[in-house]
Amino acid sequence: MSRRYATLFKLYVTQYVGVGFITIGLVAILRDGGTPLETLGALTLIGLIWPLKVLWAPLLDRFGSRTRGHYRSWLLVLQTGLVLTLLALLPFDPPGERLGAVVLVCAAYVLLSATQDIAVDAIAVRLLAEAERGAGNGVQLAGVSLGTVLGGGVCLVAYDRAGWPAAVVLMAALTAAGLVTAWRFREPGRVDRLDRTRTAYRALLSVFRQPGCRPWTFGVVTLLYVGSGAAWALVTPALVDAGWSQARIGVVTGVVVSVPAVAAGLVAGGFVSRLGRGSVLMVAGGLLVLSTVGLLPLLGGRAPVVATAAALCAFMAAYTAVNVVVYTVNMGYSRPGTGGTDFTMLSSVGLAVSFVASSAGLYAAAWVGYPAVALAAIVLVAAGGLLGMRHLRRFGPPAAVAERSAAASIDPREPAAPAVALDGLRSL
């Protein structure tokens, strides 16, 4: 793994430790304590903060230190904030008794994590050449999966064996490791710095002027994320209802299933570069449909350990591979001068519908049951995969940066931002 890939990998891992705990570990802890599905559904709405980051993404593209590195200066502050926010959870033991306060702290963490994600994504857009983006996004999603392993699996096991303080301190320590990576990172100087805030904000909508961007984002990505988000939201409550212990849930959903997810991210990233986005989406989308079908026994109340773990592994591997394609296409639509804003805008649409689908799926499951929600999810995922393959055949990869910038400039009255000198970036 090159130095650039390793840097991105470490940043994504440490950013997702707390996210993994909130979305998997905390849900399991609260459900085990008797929290109803409706309340858990409301809790997942915290995740809507993540796609709202698009509102302040232009500020990160516009402002940054010239001496410490434009995006690196943001990373140093935000990574520190993540550690301190996690430590603020220490007094709330058990979390179910003061759920309102826990939710507020978790919301603050998600806010910081989402903001850090803007900076890391912008760095990835600038560091990776077009031919490297498939592998780069595979590395990114592998880091996300490993962060979820640590937060949603290892930290949940720590809670089960040693209690709430041990889990919180472990999360904070793992997240603090990202500070070392951010401190050692040497970001190349920006040659495309924006001189006005309004220029950065114009990029929020101009990104959709590029050929095929709107149908990709609001059609393909929305269908894939609604279906998979609704299905996965049912997993942890269904495992608790099936009588699984917190330790077993933590090991399986946070550790075991993430191993094939990490491998799938790396493998799919390599295949995107060799076989193309359409071929990888065809295989990964088909596997995602089949693996969602494989979750039906669990959602019907039957959860033998081996079969259930295999179904969950298949789902997460397929979902990760699909995301490699989605992120690679999104990165292709992201322009160097506003990489943080563009990539955030494109990913925020999918994230928003995913979080809404997760919440709606839990609410619906309380009324119609887990299997009915899962069947609807299967239909949506299949439709998204078919539409995605059709889209990629029609539009192909996004055009070159220079052509996109000329056709969809941030402001028709202003020249497009110059591209980053990739030769200098490759020397990192």
C-alpha positions as CSV (number, residue, x, y, z in Angstrom):
1,M,0.0,0.0,0.0
2,S,1.5,3.4,-1.0
3,R,2.0,6.1,1.4
4,R,-1.0,8.1,0.1
5,Y,-3.3,5.1,0.3
6,A,-2.0,4.4,3.8
7,T,-2.7,7.9,5.0
8,L,-6.3,7.9,3.7
9,F,-6.8,4.4,5.1
10,K,-5.8,5.5,8.7
11,L,-7.9,8.7,8.6
12,Y,-11.0,6.8,7.5
13,V,-10.5,4.1,10.1
14,T,-10.2,6.4,13.1
15,Q,-13.0,8.6,11.9
16,Y,-15.5,5.7,11.9
17,V,-14.7,4.1,15.2
18,G,-17.3,6.3,17.0
19,V,-19.7,6.0,14.1
20,G,-19.5,2.2,14.3
21,F,-20.2,2.2,18.0
22,I,-23.2,4.6,17.7
23,T,-24.8,2.8,14.8
24,I,-24.2,-0.8,16.0
25,G,-22.9,-1.0,19.6
26,L,-25.2,1.6,21.2
27,V,-28.2,0.2,19.3
28,A,-27.5,-3.3,20.7
29,I,-26.9,-1.9,24.2
30,L,-30.2,0.0,24.2
31,R,-32.2,-2.8,22.7
32,D,-30.9,-5.2,25.2
33,G,-32.0,-2.7,27.9
34,G,-35.6,-2.7,26.6
35,T,-35.6,0.3,24.3
36,P,-38.5,0.0,21.8
37,L,-38.0,-0.1,18.1
38,E,-39.7,3.3,17.6
39,T,-37.1,4.9,19.9
40,L,-34.2,3.3,18.1
41,G,-35.7,4.5,14.8
42,A,-35.7,8.1,16.2
43,L,-32.1,7.6,17.4
44,T,-30.9,6.7,13.8
45,L,-32.1,10.2,12.7
46,I,-28.9,11.5,14.3
47,G,-27.3,10.3,11.2
48,L,-29.1,13.0,9.2
49,I,-26.4,15.4,10.5
50,W,-24.0,13.6,8.2
51,P,-25.6,14.5,4.9
52,L,-26.3,18.1,6.2
53,K,-22.5,18.6,6.1
54,V,-23.1,19.8,2.6
55,L,-24.2,23.1,4.1
56,W,-20.8,23.9,5.5
57,A,-18.6,21.9,3.1
58,P,-17.9,25.0,1.0
59,L,-16.3,26.7,4.0
60,L,-13.7,24.0,4.3
61,D,-12.9,24.5,0.6
62,R,-12.6,28.2,1.1
63,F,-10.8,28.6,4.4
64,G,-7.7,26.8,5.6
65,S,-4.2,27.4,6.9
66,R,-1.5,28.3,4.3
67,T,1.3,27.2,6.6
68,R,0.0,24.0,8.2
69,G,-1.8,22.7,5.1
70,H,-5.3,23.8,3.9
71,Y,-7.2,20.6,4.9
72,R,-4.6,19.3,7.4
73,S,-5.3,22.3,9.6
74,W,-9.0,21.2,9.8
75,L,-8.0,17.6,10.5
76,L,-5.9,18.6,13.5
77,V,-8.8,20.4,15.2
78,L,-11.5,18.0,14.2
79,Q,-9.7,14.8,15.2
80,T,-9.0,16.4,18.7
81,G,-12.7,17.2,19.0
82,L,-13.7,13.6,18.2
83,V,-11.6,12.3,21.0
84,L,-12.9,14.8,23.5
85,T,-16.5,14.2,22.5
86,L,-16.2,10.4,23.0
87,L,-14.7,11.0,26.5
88,A,-17.8,13.1,27.3
89,L,-19.8,9.9,27.2
90,L,-18.1,8.5,30.3
91,P,-20.6,9.8,32.9
92,F,-23.6,8.2,31.2
93,D,-23.5,4.7,32.6
94,P,-25.9,3.0,31.8
95,P,-26.8,5.0,28.7
96,G,-30.5,4.1,28.6
97,E,-31.2,6.0,31.9
98,R,-30.1,9.4,30.4
99,L,-30.8,8.8,26.8
100,G,-31.4,12.4,26.0
101,A,-28.0,13.5,27.1
102,V,-26.3,10.6,25.3
103,V,-28.1,11.5,22.1
104,L,-26.8,15.1,22.3
105,V,-23.2,13.9,22.8
106,C,-23.6,11.5,20.0
107,A,-25.0,14.2,17.8
108,A,-22.0,16.4,18.5
109,Y,-19.7,13.5,17.6
110,V,-21.5,12.9,14.3
111,L,-21.2,16.6,13.5
112,L,-17.5,16.6,14.0
113,S,-17.0,13.3,12.2
114,A,-19.0,14.5,9.2
115,T,-17.0,17.7,9.0
116,Q,-13.8,15.7,9.2
117,D,-15.1,13.5,6.3
118,I,-15.3,16.6,4.1
119,A,-11.6,17.3,4.6
120,V,-10.5,13.7,4.1
121,D,-12.6,13.4,0.9
122,A,-11.2,16.6,-0.4
123,I,-7.7,15.4,0.2
124,A,-8.5,12.1,-1.6
125,V,-9.9,14.0,-4.6
126,R,-6.6,16.0,-4.8
127,L,-4.2,13.1,-4.1
128,L,-5.6,10.5,-6.5
129,A,-5.3,10.5,-10.3
130,E,-8.2,9.3,-12.4
131,A,-6.6,5.8,-12.8
132,E,-6.0,5.5,-9.1
133,R,-9.6,6.3,-7.9
134,G,-11.0,2.8,-8.1
135,A,-8.2,1.4,-5.9
136,G,-8.3,4.6,-3.7
137,N,-12.0,4.2,-3.0
138,G,-11.5,0.6,-2.3
139,V,-8.9,1.6,0.4
140,Q,-11.4,4.2,1.7
141,L,-14.2,1.7,2.2
142,A,-11.8,-0.9,3.7
143,G,-10.9,1.8,6.2
144,V,-14.6,2.5,6.9
145,S,-15.2,-1.2,7.4
146,L,-12.2,-1.6,9.8
147,G,-13.3,1.5,11.8
148,T,-16.8,-0.1,12.1
149,V,-15.1,-3.3,13.3
150,L,-13.3,-1.5,16.0
151,G,-16.2,0.7,17.1
152,G,-19.2,-1.6,16.6
153,G,-17.5,-4.9,17.4
154,V,-14.4,-4.6,19.6
155,C,-15.8,-1.8,21.7
156,L,-19.1,-3.6,22.1
157,V,-17.3,-6.7,23.3
158,A,-15.3,-4.4,25.7
159,Y,-18.6,-3.1,27.1
160,D,-19.9,-6.6,27.5
161,R,-16.8,-7.8,29.4
162,A,-15.6,-4.7,31.2
163,G,-18.5,-2.2,31.2
164,W,-19.3,1.3,29.8
165,P,-16.1,3.2,30.9
166,A,-13.8,0.6,29.3
167,A,-15.7,0.8,26.0
168,V,-15.6,4.6,25.9
169,V,-11.9,4.9,26.8
170,L,-11.1,2.3,24.1
171,M,-13.0,4.3,21.5
172,A,-11.2,7.5,22.5
173,A,-7.8,5.8,22.4
174,L,-8.4,4.3,18.9
175,T,-9.6,7.7,17.6
176,A,-6.7,9.5,19.1
177,A,-4.4,7.4,16.9
178,G,-5.7,9.5,13.9
179,L,-4.0,12.6,15.4
180,V,-0.6,11.1,14.7
181,T,-1.5,10.5,11.1
182,A,-2.9,14.0,10.7
183,W,0.2,15.5,12.4
184,R,2.6,13.6,10.1
185,F,0.7,14.3,6.9
186,R,2.3,16.9,4.7
187,E,-0.3,18.3,2.4
188,P,0.9,19.9,-0.9
189,G,0.2,23.6,-1.3
190,R,-3.1,24.6,-3.1
191,V,-2.7,26.1,-6.5
192,D,-6.5,26.4,-6.9
193,R,-7.4,28.2,-3.7
194,L,-10.8,29.9,-3.9
195,D,-10.8,33.6,-3.2
196,R,-14.5,34.1,-2.4
197,T,-17.0,32.1,-0.3
198,R,-19.8,32.6,-2.7
199,T,-17.7,30.8,-5.4
200,A,-17.5,27.8,-3.1
201,Y,-21.2,27.8,-2.5
202,R,-22.0,28.0,-6.2
203,A,-20.4,24.6,-6.5
204,L,-23.2,23.0,-4.5
205,L,-25.6,23.1,-7.5
206,S,-23.2,23.5,-10.4
207,V,-21.9,20.0,-9.8
208,F,-25.2,18.6,-11.0
209,R,-24.9,20.3,-14.4
210,Q,-22.4,17.7,-15.5
211,P,-23.7,15.1,-18.0
212,G,-25.4,12.2,-16.2
213,C,-24.8,13.5,-12.7
214,R,-28.5,14.1,-11.7
215,P,-29.9,10.7,-12.9
216,W,-26.9,9.0,-11.2
217,T,-27.3,10.7,-7.9
218,F,-31.1,11.0,-7.6
219,G,-31.9,7.7,-9.4
220,V,-29.3,5.0,-9.1
221,V,-27.7,6.0,-5.8
222,T,-31.0,6.7,-4.1
223,L,-32.5,3.3,-5.0
224,L,-29.4,1.4,-3.9
225,Y,-29.1,3.3,-0.6
226,V,-32.8,3.2,0.4
227,G,-33.0,-0.5,-0.2
228,S,-29.7,-1.5,1.5
229,G,-30.2,1.0,4.4
230,A,-33.6,-0.2,5.2
231,A,-32.5,-3.9,5.2
232,W,-29.4,-3.3,7.3
233,A,-31.3,-1.3,10.0
234,L,-33.3,-4.4,10.8
235,V,-30.3,-6.6,11.5
236,T,-29.2,-5.6,15.0
237,P,-32.8,-5.4,16.5
238,A,-33.6,-8.8,14.9
239,L,-30.5,-10.4,16.4
240,V,-31.4,-9.1,19.9
241,D,-34.9,-10.3,19.4
242,A,-33.5,-13.7,18.4
243,G,-31.7,-13.9,21.8
244,W,-28.2,-13.2,20.8
245,S,-25.9,-11.8,23.5
246,Q,-24.3,-8.4,23.1
247,A,-20.9,-10.0,22.9
248,R,-22.0,-12.3,20.0
249,I,-23.7,-9.4,18.2
250,G,-20.5,-7.3,18.6
251,V,-18.2,-10.0,17.3
252,V,-20.4,-11.0,14.4
253,T,-21.8,-7.7,13.2
254,G,-18.7,-5.6,14.1
255,V,-15.8,-8.0,13.5
256,V,-16.7,-11.1,11.5
257,V,-18.7,-9.4,8.8
258,S,-16.2,-6.6,8.4
259,V,-13.4,-8.9,7.4
260,P,-15.0,-9.8,4.0
261,A,-16.1,-6.2,3.7
262,V,-12.5,-5.0,3.9
263,A,-11.4,-7.6,1.4
264,A,-14.3,-6.7,-0.9
265,G,-13.4,-3.1,-0.9
266,L,-9.8,-3.7,-1.9
267,V,-10.7,-6.3,-4.5
268,A,-13.5,-4.3,-6.1
269,G,-11.3,-1.2,-6.2
270,G,-8.7,-3.2,-8.2
271,F,-11.4,-4.6,-10.6
272,V,-12.9,-1.1,-11.2
273,S,-9.6,-0.1,-12.8
274,R,-9.2,-3.3,-14.8
275,L,-12.8,-4.2,-15.8
276,G,-14.6,-0.9,-15.6
277,R,-17.4,0.4,-13.3
278,G,-20.3,-1.2,-15.2
279,S,-18.9,-4.8,-14.9
280,V,-18.2,-4.4,-11.2
281,L,-21.6,-2.9,-10.5
282,M,-23.3,-5.8,-12.4
283,V,-21.6,-8.4,-10.2
284,A,-21.8,-6.5,-6.9
285,G,-25.4,-5.4,-7.4
286,G,-26.5,-8.9,-8.2
287,L,-24.7,-10.2,-5.1
288,L,-26.3,-7.5,-3.0
289,V,-29.8,-8.6,-4.1
290,L,-29.0,-12.3,-3.3
291,S,-27.5,-11.5,0.0
292,T,-30.5,-9.4,1.0
293,V,-32.6,-12.4,0.2
294,G,-30.3,-14.4,2.5
295,L,-31.2,-12.2,5.4
296,L,-34.9,-13.3,5.3
297,P,-34.4,-16.3,7.7
298,L,-32.9,-14.0,10.3
299,L,-35.7,-11.5,9.9
300,G,-38.2,-14.3,10.1
301,G,-36.9,-15.2,13.6
302,R,-34.4,-18.0,12.8
303,A,-30.9,-17.0,13.6
304,P,-28.5,-20.0,13.7
305,V,-25.0,-18.7,14.3
306,V,-23.1,-20.0,11.2
307,A,-25.8,-19.4,8.6
308,T,-26.7,-16.0,10.0
309,A,-23.0,-14.9,10.1
310,A,-22.5,-16.1,6.5
311,A,-25.6,-14.1,5.3
312,L,-24.3,-11.0,7.0
313,C,-20.8,-11.4,5.6
314,A,-22.2,-11.8,2.1
315,F,-24.4,-8.7,2.5
316,M,-21.6,-6.4,3.8
317,A,-19.1,-7.6,1.2
318,A,-21.6,-6.9,-1.6
319,Y,-22.7,-3.6,-0.2
320,T,-19.0,-2.5,0.1
321,A,-18.3,-3.5,-3.5
322,V,-21.3,-1.5,-4.7
323,N,-20.1,1.5,-2.7
324,V,-16.7,1.3,-4.4
325,V,-18.4,1.9,-7.7
326,V,-20.6,4.7,-6.3
327,Y,-17.7,6.5,-4.7
328,T,-15.5,6.2,-7.8
329,V,-18.2,7.7,-10.0
330,N,-18.8,10.5,-7.4
331,M,-15.2,11.2,-7.3
332,G,-15.1,11.5,-11.0
333,Y,-17.7,14.2,-10.8
334,S,-15.7,16.1,-8.2
335,R,-13.7,19.0,-9.4
336,P,-10.2,19.7,-7.9
337,G,-10.9,23.3,-6.8
338,T,-14.1,22.3,-4.9
339,G,-13.4,18.7,-4.2
340,G,-14.7,18.8,-0.7
341,T,-17.9,20.5,-1.7
342,D,-18.6,18.4,-4.8
343,F,-17.9,15.0,-3.3
344,T,-19.8,15.9,-0.1
345,M,-22.8,17.1,-2.1
346,L,-22.9,13.9,-4.2
347,S,-22.5,11.6,-1.2
348,S,-24.9,13.5,1.0
349,V,-27.9,12.7,-1.2
350,G,-27.3,9.0,-0.8
351,L,-26.5,9.3,2.9
352,A,-29.7,11.3,3.6
353,V,-32.0,8.8,1.9
354,S,-30.1,6.0,3.6
355,F,-30.6,7.4,7.1
356,V,-34.3,8.2,6.4
357,A,-34.7,4.6,5.0
358,S,-33.1,3.2,8.1
359,S,-35.4,5.1,10.4
360,A,-38.5,4.4,8.2
361,G,-37.5,0.7,8.0
362,L,-37.6,0.3,11.8
363,Y,-40.8,2.2,12.1
364,A,-42.4,0.0,9.4
365,A,-41.1,-3.1,11.0
366,A,-42.9,-2.3,14.2
367,W,-46.2,-2.4,12.1
368,V,-45.7,-4.9,9.3
369,G,-42.8,-7.0,10.6
370,Y,-39.2,-7.5,9.5
371,P,-39.7,-9.7,6.4
372,A,-42.1,-7.3,4.7
373,V,-39.6,-4.5,5.0
374,A,-36.8,-6.7,3.7
375,L,-38.9,-7.8,0.6
376,A,-39.4,-4.1,-0.3
377,A,-35.7,-3.5,0.1
378,I,-34.9,-6.3,-2.3
379,V,-37.0,-4.8,-5.0
380,L,-35.4,-1.3,-4.5
381,V,-31.8,-2.7,-4.6
382,A,-32.5,-4.7,-7.8
383,A,-34.0,-1.6,-9.5
384,G,-31.0,0.5,-8.5
385,G,-28.5,-2.0,-9.8
386,L,-30.3,-2.4,-13.2
387,L,-30.7,1.4,-13.6
388,G,-27.0,1.9,-12.6
389,M,-25.7,-0.5,-15.3
390,R,-27.9,1.3,-17.9
391,H,-26.6,4.6,-16.7
392,L,-22.9,3.6,-17.0
393,R,-23.4,2.2,-20.5
394,R,-25.0,5.4,-21.6
395,F,-22.7,8.0,-20.0
396,G,-19.5,6.0,-19.2
397,P,-16.9,7.5,-16.9
398,P,-17.3,11.2,-16.0
399,A,-15.4,13.4,-18.5
400,A,-11.9,14.7,-17.9
401,V,-11.5,17.4,-15.3
402,A,-10.7,20.1,-17.8
403,E,-13.7,19.3,-20.0
404,R,-16.0,19.1,-17.0
405,S,-14.8,22.4,-15.6
406,A,-15.3,24.1,-18.9
407,A,-18.8,22.6,-19.4
408,A,-20.0,23.1,-15.8
409,S,-18.0,25.9,-14.3
410,I,-18.8,27.1,-10.8
411,D,-19.6,30.5,-12.1
412,P,-20.0,31.2,-15.8
413,R,-18.4,34.6,-15.3
414,E,-15.3,33.2,-13.7
415,P,-12.5,31.0,-15.0
416,A,-12.5,27.4,-13.9
417,A,-10.0,26.5,-11.1
418,P,-6.8,25.1,-12.4
419,A,-6.2,21.4,-11.8
420,V,-3.7,20.3,-9.1
421,A,-0.2,19.4,-10.3
422,L,-0.4,15.6,-10.1
423,D,3.3,15.1,-10.5
424,G,3.9,16.9,-7.2
425,L,1.2,14.8,-5.5
426,R,2.6,11.5,-6.7
427,S,5.9,12.3,-4.8
428,L,4.1,12.1,-1.4
